[in-house]
Amino acid sequence: MWLKWLPWKYMVRYVARRKGFIDPIALLARLDSFAQPAATRAPVELLRAGAVLHARGFINNNVIQHNLDWVWPLWVRRQFDPRHPAFIPRAFSMTHINLTQRNWTAVGYPGCAETPIVDARGLLMPFFDSWSLDAWFVGDDGRTLVPSRAEGVTQRLETAGNLRVVTEAAAEGMRLRMAVEAIVVDGEPVCRMDIRAESDAGGWLALALRPYNPEGISFVNDLSLLAGATGWEINKEHAVRFSHPPHEHLMSHYHDGDVFTALRAGNFNLRPHVTCEVGMATGAALYRVPPGGVAQAFATVPLVRDTKTPPVTFTAREKWDAALVGTVPLSGGEGRFRFLYDAAVRTVVLLSPEAIYAGPYTYKRFWYRDAAIIVHALMCAGHRAPSERALDYCVRGQTHAGYFKSQEGEWDSNGQVLWAMGRYCRLFNATPKPAWVVAIRKAVRWIRRKRVVDRDAPGRRHDGLLPAGFSAEHLGPNDFYYWDDFWSIAGLRLAAEMLEKVGGSENEAAAEEALSEAESLSRAVDNSLALTAAKLGTSAMPASPYRRLDSGAVGSVAAAFPLQLWPRDDERTTATLDYLRRECLILGAFYHDISHSGINPYLSLHIAQGLLREGRSAGRDIMKAVAALASPTGQWPEAIHPQLGTGCMGDGQHAWAAGEWIMMVRNCFFFEEEYEDVLVVGAGLSESWCIDGEASFGPAPTRFGPVTASLTCRGDQLELSWSGEWFGEAPRVEVRFPSQGMELVDAGLHRRIYRFTSNREGVDL
């Protein structure tokens, strides 16, 4: 304990100044002055992740720019090319990080711990943060086909039976194909990479080991050829098995240069082992391509290294078939939307083994914020069992004090978990499990204790709100974010509903406490917003009571969607949505200035669904813009470069974005209007969903019971119909179908028929 009495600040300042460094204590004080006082400057988890990211960036800085003759991944190739629009000058940048090509797609099957990823040019990273495998063609005449250097490259996601990413490149009579999937072979989970090359002239198909991945350098210190040239052993830890021994084989270490250079020069060697102190060993297994012929091979990488693990008794296809049972079907309709829906469902299923991950790589960690949004999409897509399993996982992570803590200093998690539990109980007409009930009561008390109440200084704009904290929503520095309060209000209301449903005197008393706390917090928010509106001269809601309007106001959209705290025409949410549409849209979607510095797909869809709830067609326009920004494999990164259309921030396959696409599709067909207690049908549909055909969605869970809705086009008429299996009395239904250019000709109990009254040519699909 005596350590705390040491004058640490003085010593740190003294050492820093003596060595000629800036005073770190003064620097931190300056940084703190831009934020509201908070107990936590930033969550340790995020600081740790940032440190790892920039440590690799520092290594990248010391390796890549001095070795540009190597074959590098697509992001390096473009960011370091002064002729490419993705070029980034490096003069004073100490860390070189992928800021322009953060696009990748995971393969795997439900329950598999590893989620290998494939970048936009087919580069395979089989393990989390590992080295990679690539494929090239090198011709005898000097021509080469290297996907990261080629322009004629296409990629697609295949979902029939298993997830498979197929990448194809072509140039000057050369063709190269790579297909990657996770499968089970003889009871062993493996990642398989099939490669195929053909050329009008002879050459070599190369399976190449690369000491990097889509984030940068990942060291290979030791590379050995297995007996009989049947594969590699990498770093004495992992194995790569070849389908058949290569015709030739090359290895190189850092000081000899990239194995690609030796391959082009024809300097073949058959040495079976290489070590590299630098960690930049490379290798190539070579298969002869005859003139006008084809060469094929495949490599498998075992995904489980523990020899004590019992053999797997199923196939990847069987796991996918079982996991997708009960998925709410989207039938017919616009092909692009349907493909993105199918891909999104597989993304959230793959990344929900028990804990829910926001991505397969950069964000392969558990956060309550992401989990609550993603698990809600899982529920609405019909996946009850994994949703319940994920909520059980959330409960196990609750602290004794009642805090659902994934990162210290973030105060939205309790409200979000309570809301997700409440939605589960509503959608499946369920009663919360006993363990959930205990967690709910504890979570309610935590929110009550956490609120800021200072009776000696009333009248401040943050009175009664949750304290200032760091927002991983990237809204800015520590502040009193309305986002936290909105989620807490919604969570408290559903907590009261769940506790009342369980019954018993203790739970009924806790329900009254939760409802009372919800109304108290709601009044505090109303008061704060009124004071803020008076200061700003607008009812549009900033991110916090101490901020002006900026793109961070997107956090306040949560009050409209998905929480529906107020009527759909409340001037505060309407004004906020108007501001964001007017000031923050690029390419028709939401551009976030803060941190992301890119177009954010999932926040765009938040805005779109808020507009949809208000009955505004602009929501459908944003949906189309987000669809256009998806990768060829149907994925969205967390943020998208506004000039390049490629990932610039976060994970290259963002599960939150996938979850929001599921919700957007579902809500186009129907959604529950919380404030009015009605089922809204058809708000996001239009003729473009079903030109000369039918589009349908359901049966899908709602709070009223499973619902199915369809839109059918026959000649000059559109028919909107719906049906439900109600938990109780049939709900009141409100049809908000955008019927411009049509007239209503029939209004049946469960259908509406419209006749076109305007020219249908040129309908935007």
Rosetta blueprint (number, residue, H / E / L):
1 M L
2 W H
3 L H
4 K H
5 W H
6 L L
7 P L
8 W H
9 K H
10 Y H
11 M H
12 V H
13 R H
14 Y H
15 V H
16 A H
17 R H
18 R H
19 K L
20 G L
21 F L
22 I L
23 D L
24 P H
25 I H
26 A H
27 L H
28 L H
29 A H
30 R H
31 L H
32 D H
33 S L
34 F L
35 A L
36 Q L
37 P L
38 A L
39 A L
40 T L
41 R L
42 A L
43 P L
44 V H
45 E H
46 L H
47 L H
48 R H
49 A H
50 G H
51 A H
52 V H
53 L H
54 H H
55 A H
56 R H
57 G H
58 F H
59 I H
60 N H
61 N H
62 N H
63 V H
64 I H
65 Q H
66 H H
67 N L
68 L L
69 D L
70 W L
71 V L
72 W L
73 P L
74 L H
75 W H
76 V H
77 R H
78 R H
79 Q H
80 F L
81 D L
82 P L
83 R L
84 H L
85 P L
86 A L
87 F L
88 I L
89 P L
90 R L
91 A L
92 F L
93 S L
94 M L
95 T L
96 H L
97 I L
98 N L
99 L L
100 T L
101 Q L
102 R L
103 N L
104 W E
105 T E
106 A E
107 V L
108 G L
109 Y L
110 P L
111 G L
112 C L
113 A L
114 E L
115 T L
116 P L
117 I E
118 V E
119 D E
120 A L
121 R L
122 G L
123 L L
124 L E
125 M E
126 P L
127 F L
128 F L
129 D L
130 S L
131 W L
132 S E
133 L E
134 D E
135 A E
136 W E
137 F E
138 V E
139 G E
140 D L
141 D L
142 G L
143 R L
144 T E
145 L E
146 V L
147 P H
148 S H
149 R H
150 A L
151 E L
152 G L
153 V E
154 T E
155 Q E
156 R E
157 L E
158 E E
159 T L
160 A L
161 G L
162 N L
163 L L
164 R E
165 V E
166 V E
167 T E
168 E E
169 A E
170 A E
171 A E
172 E L
173 G L
174 M E
175 R E
176 L E
177 R E
178 M E
179 A E
180 V E
181 E E
182 A E
183 I E
184 V E
185 V E
186 D L
187 G L
188 E E
189 P E
190 V E
191 C E
192 R E
193 M E
194 D E
195 I E
196 R E
197 A E
198 E E
199 S E
200 D L
201 A L
202 G L
203 G E
204 W E
205 L E
206 A E
207 L E
208 A E
209 L E
210 R E
211 P L
212 Y E
213 N E
214 P L
215 E L
216 G E
217 I E
218 S L
219 F L
220 V E
221 N L
222 D E
223 L E
224 S E
225 L E
226 L L
227 A H
228 G H
229 A H
230 T L
231 G E
232 W E
233 E E
234 I E
235 N L
236 K L
237 E L
238 H E
239 A E
240 V E
241 R E
242 F E
243 S L
244 H L
245 P L
246 P L
247 H L
248 E E
249 H E
250 L E
251 M E
252 S E
253 H L
254 Y H
255 H H
256 D H
257 G L
258 D L
259 V H
260 F H
261 T H
262 A H
263 L H
264 R H
265 A H
266 G L
267 N L
268 F L
269 N L
270 L L
271 R L
272 P L
273 H E
274 V E
275 T E
276 C L
277 E L
278 V L
279 G L
280 M E
281 A L
282 T E
283 G E
284 A E
285 A E
286 L E
287 Y E
288 R E
289 V E
290 P L
291 P L
292 G L
293 G L
294 V E
295 A E
296 Q E
297 A E
298 F E
299 A E
300 T E
301 V E
302 P E
303 L L
304 V L
305 R L
306 D L
307 T L
308 K L
309 T L
310 P L
311 P L
312 V L
313 T L
314 F L
315 T L
316 A H
317 R H
318 E H
319 K H
320 W H
321 D H
322 A H
323 A H
324 L L
325 V L
326 G L
327 T L
328 V L
329 P L
330 L E
331 S E
332 G E
333 G L
334 E L
335 G H
336 R H
337 F H
338 R H
339 F H
340 L H
341 Y H
342 D H
343 A H
344 A H
345 V H
346 R H
347 T H
348 V H
349 V H
350 L H
351 L L
352 S L
353 P L
354 E L
355 A L
356 I L
357 Y E
358 A L
359 G L
360 P L
361 Y L
362 T L
363 Y L
364 K L
365 R L
366 F E
367 W L
368 Y H
369 R H
370 D H
371 A H
372 A H
373 I H
374 I H
375 V H
376 H H
377 A H
378 L H
379 M H
380 C H
381 A L
382 G L
383 H L
384 R H
385 A H
386 P H
387 S H
388 E H
389 R H
390 A H
391 L H
392 D H
393 Y H
394 C H
395 V H
396 R H
397 G L
398 Q E
399 T L
400 H L
401 A L
402 G L
403 Y L
404 F E
405 K L
406 S L
407 Q L
408 E L
409 G L
410 E L
411 W L
412 D L
413 S H
414 N H
415 G H
416 Q H
417 V H
418 L H
419 W H
420 A H
421 M H
422 G H
423 R H
424 Y H
425 C H
426 R H
427 L H
428 F L
429 N L
430 A L
431 T L
432 P L
433 K L
434 P H
435 A H
436 W H
437 V H
438 V H
439 A H
440 I H
441 R H
442 K H
443 A H
444 V H
445 R H
446 W H
447 I H
448 R H
449 R H
450 K H
451 R L
452 V L
453 V L
454 D L
455 R L
456 D L
457 A L
458 P L
459 G L
460 R L
461 R L
462 H L
463 D L
464 G L
465 L L
466 L L
467 P L
468 A L
469 G E
470 F L
471 S L
472 A L
473 E L
474 H L
475 L L
476 G L
477 P L
478 N L
479 D E
480 F L
481 Y L
482 Y H
483 W H
484 D H
485 D H
486 F H
487 W H
488 S H
489 I H
490 A H
491 G H
492 L H
493 R H
494 L H
495 A H
496 A H
497 E H
498 M H
499 L H
500 E H
501 K H
502 V H
503 G L
504 G L
505 S H
506 E H
507 N H
508 E H
509 A H
510 A H
511 A H
512 E H
513 E H
514 A H
515 L H
516 S H
517 E H
518 A H
519 E H
520 S H
521 L H
522 S H
523 R H
524 A H
525 V H
526 D H
527 N H
528 S H
529 L H
530 A H
531 L H
532 T H
533 A H
534 A H
535 K H
536 L H
537 G L
538 T L
539 S L
540 A L
541 M L
542 P L
543 A L
544 S L
545 P L
546 Y L
547 R L
548 R L
549 L L
550 D L
551 S H
552 G H
553 A H
554 V H
555 G H
556 S H
557 V H
558 A H
559 A H
560 A L
561 F L
562 P L
563 L L
564 Q L
565 L L
566 W L
567 P L
568 R L
569 D L
570 D L
571 E H
572 R H
573 T H
574 T H
575 A H
576 T H
577 L H
578 D H
579 Y H
580 L H
581 R H
582 R H
583 E H
584 C L
585 L E
586 I E
587 L L
588 G L
589 A E
590 F E
591 Y E
592 H E
593 D L
594 I L
595 S L
596 H L
597 S L
598 G E
599 I E
600 N L
601 P H
602 Y H
603 L H
604 S H
605 L H
606 H H
607 I H
608 A H
609 Q H
610 G H
611 L H
612 L H
613 R H
614 E L
615 G L
616 R L
617 S L
618 A H
619 G H
620 R H
621 D H
622 I H
623 M H
624 K H
625 A H
626 V H
627 A H
628 A H
629 L H
630 A L
631 S L
632 P L
633 T L
634 G L
635 Q L
636 W L
637 P L
638 E L
639 A E
640 I E
641 H L
642 P L
643 Q L
644 L L
645 G L
646 T L
647 G E
648 C E
649 M E
650 G L
651 D L
652 G L
653 Q L
654 H L
655 A H
656 W H
657 A H
658 A H
659 G H
660 E H
661 W H
662 I H
663 M H
664 M H
665 V H
666 R H
667 N H
668 C H
669 F H
670 F E
671 F E
672 E E
673 E E
674 E L
675 Y L
676 E L
677 D L
678 V E
679 L E
680 V E
681 V E
682 G L
683 A L
684 G L
685 L L
686 S L
687 E H
688 S H
689 W H
690 C L
691 I L
692 D L
693 G L
694 E E
695 A E
696 S E
697 F E
698 G E
699 P E
700 A E
701 P L
702 T L
703 R L
704 F L
705 G L
706 P L
707 V E
708 T E
709 A E
710 S E
711 L E
712 T E
713 C E
714 R E
715 G L
716 D L
717 Q E
718 L E
719 E E
720 L E
721 S E
722 W E
723 S E
724 G E
725 E L
726 W L
727 F L
728 G L
729 E L
730 A L
731 P L
732 R L
733 V E
734 E E
735 V E
736 R L
737 F L
738 P L
739 S L
740 Q L
741 G L
742 M E
743 E E
744 L E
745 V E
746 D E
747 A E
748 G E
749 L L
750 H L
751 R E
752 R E
753 I E
754 Y E
755 R E
756 F E
757 T L
758 S L
759 N L
760 R L
761 E L
762 G L
763 V L
764 D L
765 L L
